[in-house]
Amino acid sequence: MSTSTMKIYQAVGSPNSRRVRIFIAEKGIDIPTTNLDLSTKEQFSDTYSAINSRNVVPTLVLEDGTSIGEVPAICRYLEEMYPDPVLLGSNSRDKVLIGMWDRRMEQEGFAAVMDAVRNSLAGMKGRALTGPHFYDQIPAMVDRSKLRVTNFYSDLDKRLSESPFVAGAGFSIADITTMCTLDFAQRALQMPFAQTHGAIKAWYDIVSARPSSSL
Ligand SMILES: N[C@@H](CCC(=O)N[C@@H](CS)C(=O)NCC(=O)O)C(=O)O
């Protein structure tokens, strides 16, 4: 389905952009895309600053020029416009549970990986936090962040031993956030989940076999 009225600004290697790319693919929609090169700091250009004042990707721009930043907000808009298939829940209970698990995966997993990456990589010097302001790295945070990632894996394995998908019986945005977290931890931190985490492995084999995961 084509949605020629909207536009997505994103970056190829960005895990937050990947969350939205997967969400869009799962919806079966097609949104014209502009790629930004974060390595040349294109997110700070005057043109993009006018689109996203936090200088982060992704951003969804609507036909009337409204800019929507923040992955959960972008996905919420797309869910309301294209309800099928449901990825944010179809009744009050499912909606809040999916919201709760997605936020937990973001805070306990995704943010921990990001903190470890941004406080350790040479290329992130002065960019320990995203956004328009510049923050020095705190190397002492790296070990703690990695410990948080290790604990996240244990907690996730327990959760997935009780539930087929992160937020319950069906695939949802919480699975997208979690898969992007695990893949980014492996790629940028060389911290894959342990193969002894059998519940994560069984779930990961299923979610990563979906065609959208290759995006
Ligand atoms: N909370 C934001 C986070 C967006 C974000 O941090 N994006 C990263 C890429 S994954 C970015 O734009 N980085 C630019 C930079 O490092 O300056 C969201 O949900 O969209």
The ligand as a Gaussian input file, in Angstrom:
#p B3LYP/6-31G(d) Opt

LIG

0 1
 N       14.122000       8.751000      21.641000
 C       14.413000       8.899000      20.244000
 C       15.833000       8.445000      20.019000
 C       16.327000       8.702000      18.613000
 C       17.824000       8.516000      18.499000
 O       18.553000       8.601000      19.481000
 N       18.302000       8.293000      17.266000
 C       19.716000       8.159000      17.036000
 C       19.994000       7.050000      16.011000
 S       19.556000       5.445000      16.628000
 C       20.246000       9.448000      16.443000
 O       19.534000      10.168000      15.786000
 N       21.530000       9.759000      16.661000
 C       22.095000      10.961000      16.172000
 C       23.321000      11.364000      16.925000
 O       23.969000      10.487000      17.517000
 O       23.654000      12.546000      16.910000
 C       13.394000       8.116000      19.406000
 O       12.625000       7.303000      19.983000
 O       13.276000       8.334000      18.190000

